[in-house]
Amino acid sequence: MLSSTSPAVPAGSDPVQAAMPRSGKRRSGFWLLTLGSVGVVFGDIGTSPLYAMREALAHTTGMPTSMAALGVVSLVFWALTLVVTIKYLVVVLRADNKGEGGTLAMMALAQHAVGRRTWLVFLLGVIGAALFYGDGLITPAISVLSAAEGVVDAPGVGEAFRPFVLPTAALILVALFMVQSRGTASVGRFFGPVTLVWFLVLAAMGLAQIVREPAILMGLNPIHGVSLFAHNWLLGAAVLGSVFLVVTGAEALYADIGHFGKGPIRTAWLTVAFPCLMLNYLGQGALVLQDPAAAENPFFRMIPPFAYWPVLALTTAATVIASQAVITGAFSITQQAVQLNLLPRMNIRRTSETVAGQIYVPAINTLLMVGVLALLFMFRNSSNLAAAYGIAITATMVITVLLLFIIARRSWRWPLLGALALCAPFLLVDLVFFGANTFKIVQGGWFPVALGAGLILIMWTWSHGTRVLSEKTRRDSVPLADLIETLRVHPPHRTEGTAIFLTSDPEIAPVALIHNLKHNRVLHQRNVILTARTEDRPYVADAERLQLRRLNESFWALTVRYGFMESPDLPRALALCTPEGLAFDMMATSFFVGRRTVVATPGGAMPLWQDKLFIFLMRNAANPVDFFRIPPGRVVEMGAQVVV
């Protein structure tokens, strides 16, 4: 899971911090980041106790109570230990891309390590990114719906509230999506403290039950998990598929290292999240040992009556925070996908001038809201949603291990046996979980799979279509060097000012330049051929952002580089040209943008249906004027028709 809510406080902004010694500032900053990661990174995995044990125990029908409780607790403990602690904290966090993580960041790192664009790495990255959106839909739905269902077990309420569970969850989620356009910088600072209180309450609830039934601690022995499988391997596989719910959100440990750093994330997990979660799972198991009927909903059954309503309010807040982290993660991965040319340009708005990564993508927000509401009314309760949960995440985890193997071999230069020894055990564990979750496909797991397949088709079509269009344009275009030579021999009429022509290929003459010469028969005094490139690293320093070449007395070639985590801002980049001897006056500068109209024909490089899909995506792509933040009053658009 990716997330872009960073509550970090800029150093020196607090007078108390300013007066502290440097080592004190570092310690203070470290613990602030640790607290922030508790809220953002572990919000999703921190709400799993609401439904994970309930769903796992539901598959133990016919087993002795002690075998079921001890076996499930054993599987939960070792899943958290092997998948989260060892795999992600110890190993995967090492494979960062210049401090950034996530499936697309790992894909870019693997591509760089290989040294060229390969279809295998590209396909793995596309599949991982597409499947993420399935998690982005299910997490808010199942988390908020589980909290709303808790009202049914509240003292004095009971079944009378059940008809209102679904509308209540829907209203909470609609309100959450409606406030996204205002940004989360102001509320993000409360995520950490609220989630910390949530984890402490989880631990306290669990401890109260463990004290009453300390025999549950035997569940930490892996032999009890093995015994559950030995009793009935088919039921054991179903249990394991539900146990996987306890590690959903583990990808966030890797995805959010750019916002919080490896140290704070590891510290938050080992000192807060892991022990508190495990105490709560042990407590739920202890409650079931005391009262087998509590397996129906162990989390809410373990809340003392006097504290039920405060804990329910805290539960609702925790689920909203978990949902918010997933939503902002969807915005972040969309920005990366657009920059890496996996999706068409989209309107991406910054909601904070001071907090990095605070963005809002209206189209994604609307699609997520519609999708989440559709899930709510399609599945109607959290148990049905749990059946759809897991298959997409296990597939993403398998992809992470495969990309890790490529990085270990090519970037870390490990020998083949060493890379296999590192990755094979993790791959085996992930494949076991993936196999267990395949049982869920007919129960609802088809939904995230179908959604992911649709997004894979869109990403593949856009990437392949833009490459075909670029090759077609290049074949039908005039080399820039030839055009410049022609203009030197046959100079056109000249006019004052500067013209900037945007192009994706600096070696050929931009369509807008050709049409300006053909129809207006004029050439500006200064002409800049500008190309914006996305690098396979998250950020590019200003000192490395520009590459400027003077072609002759009238033409310059300018390449502006951006990282895949950055939002392009061409006016700001042009201001960096002044020290290079090329100053721009925006009031005397015109931006020429070529707008291509694509026409589909049978027998092209892509099937006709895919041509039409690509044309639809092009028509709905964001205007380059908005995407590159070009002053709209200084833009001239010139069109051309291209047949593919």
Wavefront OBJ file of the C-alpha trace (Angstrom):
o trace
v 0.000 0.000 0.000
v 1.171 3.301 -0.832
v 0.497 6.464 1.261
v 1.312 10.128 0.937
v 0.310 11.602 4.271
v 3.424 12.784 6.031
v 3.054 14.523 9.394
v 6.738 15.346 9.692
v 7.436 18.804 11.126
v 10.070 20.897 9.318
v 13.205 21.247 11.396
v 13.550 24.619 13.052
v 9.851 25.508 12.820
v 9.411 25.053 16.555
v 11.282 27.506 18.846
v 11.693 24.797 21.464
v 13.316 22.537 18.902
v 15.505 25.404 17.715
v 16.931 25.765 21.203
v 17.695 22.061 21.542
v 21.123 20.566 20.827
v 21.471 18.979 17.387
v 21.448 15.470 18.844
v 18.263 16.360 20.736
v 16.650 17.570 17.514
v 17.577 14.331 15.783
v 16.093 12.266 18.592
v 12.955 14.424 18.639
v 12.571 14.202 14.859
v 13.066 10.431 14.950
v 10.307 9.925 17.504
v 7.970 12.298 15.656
v 8.464 10.228 12.514
v 7.961 7.030 14.515
v 4.680 8.380 15.913
v 3.592 9.488 12.441
v 4.320 6.061 10.987
v 2.140 4.452 13.672
v -0.843 6.322 12.219
v -0.159 6.189 8.498
v 1.868 3.034 7.904
v 0.098 0.751 10.371
v -3.451 2.111 10.112
v -4.540 -0.699 7.771
v -2.886 -3.620 9.540
v -3.969 -2.123 12.882
v -7.676 -2.606 12.109
v -7.335 -6.284 11.146
v -8.268 -7.490 14.691
v -11.830 -6.320 13.964
v -12.445 -9.231 11.591
v -9.373 -11.463 11.075
v -9.768 -13.806 14.073
v -13.534 -13.983 13.538
v -13.137 -15.065 9.924
v -10.355 -17.571 10.703
v -12.310 -19.180 13.552
v -15.419 -19.399 11.352
v -13.636 -22.081 9.302
v -12.847 -24.284 12.313
v -16.337 -25.775 12.601
v -16.132 -29.299 13.984
v -12.692 -28.871 15.546
v -12.146 -28.970 19.318
v -12.216 -25.429 20.719
v -8.694 -25.615 22.140
v -7.256 -26.873 18.835
v -9.053 -24.124 16.901
v -8.071 -21.250 19.216
v -4.466 -22.332 19.736
v -4.010 -23.239 16.056
v -5.347 -19.918 14.752
v -3.293 -17.907 17.250
v -0.191 -19.874 16.240
v -0.780 -19.161 12.529
v -1.385 -15.474 13.265
v 1.829 -15.107 15.264
v 4.022 -16.806 12.693
v 2.382 -14.990 9.790
v 3.168 -11.635 11.415
v 6.691 -12.791 12.276
v 7.654 -14.289 8.916
v 5.843 -11.956 6.515
v 5.993 -8.594 8.262
v 8.968 -8.720 10.618
v 11.464 -10.828 8.695
v 10.437 -10.381 5.065
v 9.522 -6.706 5.007
v 11.379 -5.128 7.939
v 14.627 -7.047 7.577
v 14.880 -7.655 3.824
v 12.490 -5.725 1.574
v 13.150 -2.343 3.208
v 16.730 -2.639 1.915
v 15.485 -2.491 -1.705
v 14.581 1.191 -1.696
v 14.794 3.373 -4.804
v 16.684 6.460 -3.612
v 14.698 6.349 -0.374
v 11.314 5.565 -1.973
v 9.378 2.301 -1.912
v 6.304 0.650 -3.412
v 5.703 -1.651 -6.370
v 6.356 0.975 -9.046
v 9.459 2.279 -7.268
v 10.761 -1.299 -7.107
v 9.908 -1.792 -10.787
v 11.890 1.323 -11.727
v 14.802 0.142 -9.573
v 14.743 -3.305 -11.207
v 14.627 -1.743 -14.689
v 17.627 0.403 -13.798
v 19.468 -2.616 -12.397
v 18.840 -4.622 -15.581
v 20.003 -1.660 -17.653
v 17.157 -1.690 -20.166
v 13.383 -1.877 -20.387
v 12.356 -5.529 -20.189
v 8.840 -6.844 -20.678
v 9.065 -9.122 -17.599
v 9.945 -6.361 -15.124
v 7.457 -4.014 -16.780
v 4.673 -6.600 -16.583
v 5.400 -7.378 -12.927
v 5.246 -3.693 -12.060
v 2.018 -3.173 -13.989
v 0.328 -6.177 -12.332
v 1.427 -5.060 -8.858
v 0.219 -1.490 -9.398
v -3.117 -2.629 -10.851
v -3.826 -5.050 -8.000
v -3.126 -2.317 -5.458
v -6.340 -0.554 -6.421
v -8.315 -3.659 -5.424
v -6.914 -3.293 -1.908
v -7.687 0.437 -2.117
v -11.355 -0.371 -2.616
v -11.785 -3.201 -0.102
v -9.863 -1.724 2.864
v -12.159 1.295 3.457
v -15.273 -0.817 2.896
v -14.398 -3.682 5.249
v -12.827 -1.489 7.948
v -15.625 1.072 8.287
v -18.352 -1.560 7.867
v -16.791 -3.686 10.646
v -16.862 -0.685 12.987
v -20.489 0.080 12.120
v -21.430 -3.552 12.773
v -20.018 -3.154 16.263
v -23.044 -1.046 17.209
v -25.202 -4.193 16.978
v -23.271 -5.671 19.923
v -23.458 -2.439 21.945
v -25.259 -2.628 25.324
v -28.946 -1.822 24.923
v -28.905 -1.688 21.111
v -28.812 -5.184 19.656
v -30.455 -6.226 16.409
v -32.563 -3.062 16.229
v -29.637 -1.226 14.643
v -28.817 -3.869 12.017
v -30.887 -2.274 9.187
v -28.918 0.944 9.700
v -25.426 -0.594 9.599
v -25.009 -0.332 5.844
v -26.338 3.260 5.485
v -24.179 4.381 8.428
v -21.006 2.940 6.886
v -21.921 4.488 3.524
v -22.430 7.953 5.061
v -19.073 7.791 6.875
v -17.273 6.792 3.678
v -19.004 9.408 1.513
v -18.032 12.099 4.036
v -14.440 10.817 3.982
v -14.191 11.012 0.190
v -15.875 14.429 0.084
v -13.201 16.042 2.285
v -10.269 14.738 0.225
v -10.086 17.884 -1.910
v -9.216 19.912 1.206
v -6.097 17.866 1.847
v -5.097 15.879 4.915
v -2.167 17.939 6.176
v -4.223 19.437 9.007
v -5.771 16.163 10.207
v -2.754 14.005 9.386
v -0.932 15.212 12.487
v -3.604 13.529 14.624
v -3.288 10.158 12.889
v -0.281 9.084 14.947
v -1.605 9.930 18.439
v -5.089 8.511 17.758
v -3.691 5.268 16.308
v -1.204 4.988 19.200
v -4.120 5.139 21.655
v -5.902 2.530 19.497
v -2.941 0.145 19.714
v -2.662 0.624 23.483
v -6.378 -0.117 23.900
v -5.940 -3.257 21.763
v -3.137 -4.384 24.070
v -5.111 -3.629 27.255
v -8.171 -5.554 25.998
v -5.994 -8.525 25.113
v -4.072 -8.560 28.390
v -7.307 -8.625 30.402
v -8.299 -11.869 28.679
v -4.814 -13.434 28.760
v -4.701 -13.008 32.534
v -7.977 -14.951 32.790
v -6.791 -17.730 30.432
v -2.955 -17.806 30.282
v -3.055 -21.209 28.517
v -3.513 -19.296 25.246
v 0.202 -18.408 25.362
v 0.924 -21.986 24.282
v -0.409 -20.895 20.893
v 2.930 -19.196 20.186
v 4.331 -22.688 19.617
v 4.209 -23.428 15.841
v 3.252 -27.031 16.539
v -0.351 -25.917 17.160
v -0.593 -24.391 13.687
v 0.769 -27.623 12.203
v -1.724 -29.684 14.247
v -4.611 -27.676 12.814
v -3.525 -28.657 9.290
v -2.930 -32.259 10.330
v -6.487 -32.473 11.652
v -8.026 -31.369 8.328
v -5.807 -29.901 5.628
v -8.738 -28.553 3.608
v -10.126 -26.633 6.576
v -6.582 -25.617 7.420
v -6.167 -24.022 3.993
v -9.423 -22.094 4.468
v -8.244 -20.952 7.906
v -4.900 -19.852 6.449
v -6.697 -17.804 3.792
v -8.455 -15.883 6.561
v -5.339 -15.677 8.748
v -3.731 -13.764 5.883
v -6.056 -10.883 6.808
v -3.728 -10.111 9.730
v -0.898 -9.076 7.359
v -2.957 -7.000 4.920
v -1.312 -3.607 4.854
v 2.194 -5.042 5.212
v 3.133 -3.520 1.835
v 2.788 -0.107 3.504
v 5.983 -0.772 5.463
v 7.834 -0.661 2.160
v 5.702 1.892 0.346
v 6.037 4.595 3.003
v 9.782 4.560 3.661
v 10.108 7.761 1.630
v 7.884 9.617 4.065
v 9.131 8.230 7.365
v 12.401 6.364 6.859
v 13.371 2.789 7.652
v 14.375 3.390 11.273
v 11.087 4.951 12.454
v 9.011 2.303 10.654
v 11.012 -0.579 12.149
v 10.860 0.995 15.606
v 7.104 1.619 15.394
v 6.444 -1.988 14.394
v 8.691 -3.657 16.957
v 7.784 -1.438 19.924
v 4.105 -0.616 19.286
v 2.247 -2.308 16.444
v 3.502 -5.904 16.649
v 3.300 -6.395 20.441
v -0.076 -4.643 20.728
v -1.595 -6.572 17.828
v -0.294 -9.882 19.122
v -1.617 -9.220 22.639
v -5.050 -8.531 21.175
v -5.041 -11.666 19.019
v -3.941 -13.720 22.033
v -6.717 -12.075 24.064
v -9.332 -12.996 21.457
v -8.070 -16.582 21.495
v -8.206 -16.625 25.311
v -11.802 -15.384 25.248
v -12.771 -18.188 22.861
v -11.125 -20.757 25.166
v -13.307 -19.424 28.000
v -16.487 -19.023 25.926
v -16.593 -20.846 22.552
v -19.696 -18.840 21.566
v -17.545 -15.686 21.525
v -15.926 -16.924 18.291
v -18.895 -15.366 16.475
v -17.407 -11.881 17.057
v -14.494 -12.088 19.514
v -13.229 -8.523 19.159
v -16.419 -6.780 20.237
v -17.259 -9.505 22.802
v -14.051 -8.741 24.706
v -14.906 -5.050 25.240
v -16.098 -4.409 28.829
v -19.679 -3.024 28.870
v -18.652 0.165 30.727
v -16.092 1.031 27.999
v -18.044 -0.142 24.963
v -19.099 3.203 23.507
v -15.698 4.954 23.942
v -13.942 1.945 22.378
v -16.483 1.886 19.542
v -15.837 5.587 18.864
v -12.088 4.895 18.853
v -12.668 1.926 16.543
v -14.530 4.130 14.082
v -11.724 6.709 14.174
v -9.112 3.993 13.582
v -10.994 2.618 10.562
v -11.347 6.099 9.069
v -7.592 6.635 9.506
v -6.870 3.280 7.858
v -9.150 4.217 4.978
v -7.535 7.626 4.624
v -4.075 6.092 4.392
v -5.225 3.798 1.570
v -6.942 6.642 -0.320
v -3.896 8.902 -0.195
v -1.817 5.893 -1.200
v -3.999 5.504 -4.289
v -3.343 9.157 -5.153
v 0.388 8.615 -4.745
v 0.595 5.471 -6.888
v -1.525 7.181 -9.559
v 0.968 10.035 -9.713
v 3.794 7.524 -10.116
v 1.898 5.610 -12.807
v 1.239 8.809 -14.772
v 4.888 9.852 -14.568
v 6.032 6.377 -15.655
v 3.605 6.512 -18.615
v 1.417 3.678 -17.349
v -1.686 5.881 -17.213
v -2.831 8.964 -19.151
v -2.146 12.417 -17.743
v -4.526 13.266 -14.914
v -5.428 16.400 -13.039
v -3.214 16.170 -9.930
v -3.617 18.953 -7.379
v -1.290 19.800 -4.539
v -3.167 20.398 -1.285
v -0.200 21.621 0.761
v 2.707 23.910 -0.028
v 4.782 22.649 2.902
v 4.064 18.932 3.315
v 5.592 16.755 0.603
v 3.317 14.263 -1.096
v 0.040 15.976 -0.192
v -1.875 15.583 -3.463
v -5.457 15.113 -4.590
v -6.516 13.334 -7.797
v -10.212 14.104 -8.437
v -10.777 11.321 -10.993
v -9.301 8.627 -8.722
v -11.199 9.959 -5.707
v -14.507 9.713 -7.586
v -13.774 6.241 -8.947
v -12.719 4.976 -5.501
v -15.868 6.378 -3.880
v -18.129 4.775 -6.480
v -16.224 1.490 -6.219
v -16.285 1.400 -2.407
v -20.019 2.125 -2.286
v -20.639 -0.547 -4.924
v -18.702 -3.036 -2.775
v -20.712 -2.098 0.315
v -24.077 -2.707 -1.298
v -22.878 -5.719 -3.279
v -21.400 -7.672 -0.330
v -23.488 -6.033 2.460
v -21.467 -7.263 5.479
v -17.836 -7.504 6.525
v -17.781 -11.329 6.432
v -18.700 -11.311 2.750
v -16.100 -8.607 2.104
v -13.472 -10.673 3.906
v -14.089 -13.398 1.319
v -13.022 -10.931 -1.387
v -9.999 -9.732 0.590
v -6.536 -11.210 0.220
v -6.147 -12.571 -3.298
v -4.936 -9.251 -4.764
v -2.583 -8.577 -1.854
v -1.010 -12.047 -1.931
v -0.377 -11.631 -5.662
v 1.267 -8.251 -4.986
v 3.492 -9.843 -2.347
v 4.567 -12.556 -4.801
v 5.490 -9.832 -7.313
v 7.503 -8.010 -4.642
v 9.613 -11.133 -4.049
v 10.190 -11.668 -7.781
v 11.339 -8.067 -8.215
v 13.487 -8.435 -5.092
v 15.231 -11.409 -6.705
v 16.055 -9.327 -9.814
v 17.396 -6.501 -7.646
v 19.482 -8.880 -5.526
v 21.013 -10.381 -8.666
v 21.542 -7.254 -10.767
v 21.761 -4.331 -8.334
v 23.271 -5.959 -5.234
v 25.232 -8.373 -7.489
v 24.537 -11.425 -5.336
v 25.412 -14.840 -6.817
v 22.509 -16.914 -8.083
v 22.544 -19.312 -5.119
v 22.634 -16.429 -2.654
v 19.692 -14.647 -4.298
v 17.728 -17.907 -4.387
v 18.510 -18.620 -0.733
v 17.209 -15.145 0.144
v 14.045 -15.095 -1.961
v 12.932 -18.736 -2.246
v 11.686 -19.072 1.380
v 9.702 -15.817 1.113
v 8.290 -16.878 -2.247
v 7.256 -20.239 -0.781
v 5.408 -18.550 2.115
v 3.688 -16.090 -0.237
v 2.676 -18.860 -2.645
v 1.186 -20.848 0.244
v -0.896 -17.809 1.226
v -1.776 -17.188 -2.429
v -2.920 -20.793 -2.832
v -5.020 -20.559 0.340
v -6.661 -17.376 -0.933
v -7.575 -18.880 -4.286
v -10.442 -20.619 -2.459
v -11.946 -17.128 -2.057
v -12.240 -16.404 -5.774
v -15.739 -17.835 -6.129
v -16.797 -16.224 -2.818
v -15.964 -12.687 -3.950
v -12.260 -12.737 -4.654
v -13.125 -12.428 -8.339
v -13.869 -8.728 -7.806
v -10.320 -7.427 -7.109
v -8.975 -9.878 -9.711
v -11.384 -8.545 -12.351
v -10.606 -4.965 -11.365
v -6.873 -5.638 -11.556
v -7.238 -7.311 -14.956
v -9.110 -4.289 -16.280
v -6.446 -1.906 -15.014
v -3.658 -4.092 -16.434
v -5.374 -3.870 -19.821
v -5.632 -0.076 -19.523
v -1.992 0.335 -18.467
v -0.736 -2.014 -21.181
v -2.861 -0.293 -23.828
v -1.696 3.179 -22.818
v 1.977 2.240 -22.628
v 1.935 0.272 -25.898
v -0.250 2.832 -27.671
v 1.964 5.790 -26.797
v 4.993 3.847 -28.013
v 3.248 3.001 -31.316
v 2.121 6.612 -31.707
v 5.646 7.880 -31.033
v 7.110 5.518 -33.646
v 4.447 6.537 -36.176
v 5.071 10.235 -35.519
v 8.815 9.757 -35.826
v 8.486 7.995 -39.204
v 6.231 10.740 -40.589
v 8.166 13.691 -39.175
v 11.067 15.837 -40.314
v 14.362 15.539 -38.408
v 14.930 18.718 -36.427
v 18.476 19.127 -37.756
v 17.179 19.049 -41.336
v 14.512 21.639 -40.595
v 17.016 23.977 -38.938
v 19.289 23.726 -41.976
v 16.354 24.469 -44.306
v 15.416 27.521 -42.262
v 19.007 28.737 -42.431
v 18.976 28.531 -46.221
v 15.411 29.843 -46.608
v 14.766 32.050 -43.580
v 11.095 32.838 -42.860
v 9.702 36.065 -41.437
v 10.957 36.653 -37.869
v 9.018 38.013 -34.925
v 10.073 39.184 -31.454
v 9.827 37.008 -28.385
v 10.426 33.406 -27.416
v 8.569 30.305 -28.560
v 8.710 27.066 -26.567
v 7.666 23.914 -28.429
v 6.800 20.890 -26.296
v 7.778 17.542 -27.768
v 8.398 13.992 -26.579
v 11.264 13.461 -29.059
v 13.903 16.206 -29.280
v 15.407 14.703 -32.455
v 12.397 15.441 -34.667
v 10.693 18.727 -35.478
v 7.637 19.272 -33.212
v 4.279 19.143 -34.992
v 3.409 22.579 -33.582
v 6.604 24.068 -35.078
v 5.864 22.594 -38.528
v 2.292 23.898 -38.478
v 3.357 27.319 -37.215
v 5.766 27.632 -40.156
v 3.255 26.194 -42.645
v 0.242 28.276 -41.675
v 1.602 31.386 -39.940
v 4.843 31.571 -42.000
v 6.691 33.023 -39.023
v 9.591 32.096 -36.720
v 10.313 33.651 -33.335
v 13.666 35.172 -32.491
v 14.289 32.467 -29.912
v 12.912 28.916 -30.243
v 13.248 26.321 -27.511
v 12.540 22.636 -28.196
v 11.488 21.392 -24.751
v 11.276 17.751 -23.687
v 10.127 16.603 -20.245
v 11.633 13.271 -19.146
v 10.716 11.023 -16.231
v 13.694 9.302 -14.633
v 13.677 5.904 -12.908
v 14.333 7.571 -9.555
v 11.809 9.322 -7.289
v 13.321 12.824 -7.257
v 15.772 14.834 -9.340
v 17.822 17.610 -7.752
v 17.587 21.066 -9.336
v 21.281 20.903 -10.157
v 20.597 17.882 -12.398
v 17.177 18.900 -13.692
v 18.189 20.682 -16.910
v 20.167 19.790 -19.993
v 20.483 22.796 -22.311
v 22.105 22.778 -25.767
v 22.340 25.655 -28.192
v 21.683 24.356 -31.705
v 22.293 27.675 -33.514
v 21.619 31.370 -33.006
v 17.833 30.790 -33.026
v 17.291 27.300 -31.570
v 17.943 25.698 -28.184
v 17.198 22.121 -27.085
v 16.099 21.894 -23.461
v 15.482 18.645 -21.579
v 13.797 18.902 -18.171
v 14.093 15.833 -15.929
v 11.623 14.843 -13.226
v 11.476 11.943 -10.803
v 8.455 9.652 -10.819
v 7.337 11.084 -7.457
v 7.396 14.707 -8.671
v 4.712 16.877 -10.254
v 6.040 18.723 -13.335
v 6.220 22.521 -13.099
v 7.692 23.942 -16.316
v 7.690 27.666 -15.349
v 9.745 26.837 -12.265
v 12.123 24.709 -14.348
v 12.529 27.517 -16.898
v 13.576 29.859 -14.096
v 16.567 27.549 -13.538
v 17.806 28.390 -17.051
v 18.812 31.938 -16.121
v 22.263 30.968 -14.745
v 22.791 29.041 -18.000
v 22.386 32.234 -20.009
v 18.801 31.683 -21.171
v 16.378 33.923 -19.273
v 12.624 33.811 -19.905
v 10.132 36.642 -19.649
v 6.784 34.876 -19.329
v 4.939 37.862 -20.832
v 7.054 37.567 -23.997
v 7.078 33.755 -24.180
v 4.595 31.605 -26.072
v 4.135 27.880 -25.450
v 3.214 25.881 -28.544
v 1.486 22.584 -27.759
v 0.680 20.005 -30.424
v -2.662 18.259 -30.043
v -2.900 14.985 -31.966
v -6.203 13.483 -33.078
v -5.773 9.733 -33.447
v -7.816 7.814 -36.009
v -8.087 4.013 -35.713
v -7.807 1.784 -38.768
v -7.928 -2.013 -39.137
v -4.618 -3.803 -39.611
v -2.593 -1.412 -37.454
v -0.006 -2.219 -34.793
v -2.793 -2.884 -32.263
v -6.172 -4.623 -32.659
v -8.998 -2.270 -33.613
v -10.700 -2.603 -30.207
v -7.433 -1.662 -28.486
v -6.987 1.308 -30.835
v -10.412 2.536 -29.789
v -9.586 2.080 -26.104
v -6.348 4.025 -26.578
v -8.219 6.830 -28.379
v -10.740 6.968 -25.515
v -7.900 7.271 -22.990
v -6.236 10.021 -25.038
v -9.445 12.032 -25.241
v -9.886 11.847 -21.484
v -6.271 12.645 -20.587
v -5.656 15.884 -18.716
v -4.738 18.938 -20.740
v -0.924 19.260 -20.921
v -1.320 22.947 -20.072
v -2.690 22.008 -16.646
v -0.424 19.004 -16.190
v 2.785 21.003 -16.770
v 1.417 24.139 -15.024
v 1.886 26.326 -18.062
v 0.302 29.807 -17.838
v -2.905 29.317 -19.905
v -2.758 32.825 -21.378
v 0.569 32.051 -23.056
v -0.450 28.814 -24.842
v -1.019 28.194 -28.551
v -2.460 24.769 -29.436
v -2.009 23.367 -32.939
v -3.628 20.109 -34.002
v -2.697 17.247 -36.279
v -4.379 13.993 -37.279
v -2.529 10.694 -36.917
v -3.711 7.335 -38.280
v -2.683 4.242 -36.280
l 1 2 3 4 5 6 7 8 9 10 11 12 13 14 15 16 17 18 19 20 21 22 23 24 25 26 27 28 29 30 31 32 33 34 35 36 37 38 39 40 41 42 43 44 45 46 47 48 49 50 51 52 53 54 55 56 57 58 59 60 61 62 63 64 65 66 67 68 69 70 71 72 73 74 75 76 77 78 79 80 81 82 83 84 85 86 87 88 89 90 91 92 93 94 95 96 97 98 99 100 101 102 103 104 105 106 107 108 109 110 111 112 113 114 115 116 117 118 119 120 121 122 123 124 125 126 127 128 129 130 131 132 133 134 135 136 137 138 139 140 141 142 143 144 145 146 147 148 149 150 151 152 153 154 155 156 157 158 159 160 161 162 163 164 165 166 167 168 169 170 171 172 173 174 175 176 177 178 179 180 181 182 183 184 185 186 187 188 189 190 191 192 193 194 195 196 197 198 199 200 201 202 203 204 205 206 207 208 209 210 211 212 213 214 215 216 217 218 219 220 221 222 223 224 225 226 227 228 229 230 231 232 233 234 235 236 237 238 239 240 241 242 243 244 245 246 247 248 249 250 251 252 253 254 255 256 257 258 259 260 261 262 263 264 265 266 267 268 269 270 271 272 273 274 275 276 277 278 279 280 281 282 283 284 285 286 287 288 289 290 291 292 293 294 295 296 297 298 299 300 301 302 303 304 305 306 307 308 309 310 311 312 313 314 315 316 317 318 319 320 321 322 323 324 325 326 327 328 329 330 331 332 333 334 335 336 337 338 339 340 341 342 343 344 345 346 347 348 349 350 351 352 353 354 355 356 357 358 359 360 361 362 363 364 365 366 367 368 369 370 371 372 373 374 375 376 377 378 379 380 381 382 383 384 385 386 387 388 389 390 391 392 393 394 395 396 397 398 399 400 401 402 403 404 405 406 407 408 409 410 411 412 413 414 415 416 417 418 419 420 421 422 423 424 425 426 427 428 429 430 431 432 433 434 435 436 437 438 439 440 441 442 443 444 445 446 447 448 449 450 451 452 453 454 455 456 457 458 459 460 461 462 463 464 465 466 467 468 469 470 471 472 473 474 475 476 477 478 479 480 481 482 483 484 485 486 487 488 489 490 491 492 493 494 495 496 497 498 499 500 501 502 503 504 505 506 507 508 509 510 511 512 513 514 515 516 517 518 519 520 521 522 523 524 525 526 527 528 529 530 531 532 533 534 535 536 537 538 539 540 541 542 543 544 545 546 547 548 549 550 551 552 553 554 555 556 557 558 559 560 561 562 563 564 565 566 567 568 569 570 571 572 573 574 575 576 577 578 579 580 581 582 583 584 585 586 587 588 589 590 591 592 593 594 595 596 597 598 599 600 601 602 603 604 605 606 607 608 609 610 611 612 613 614 615 616 617 618 619 620 621 622 623 624 625 626 627 628 629 630 631 632 633 634 635 636 637 638 639 640 641 642 643 644
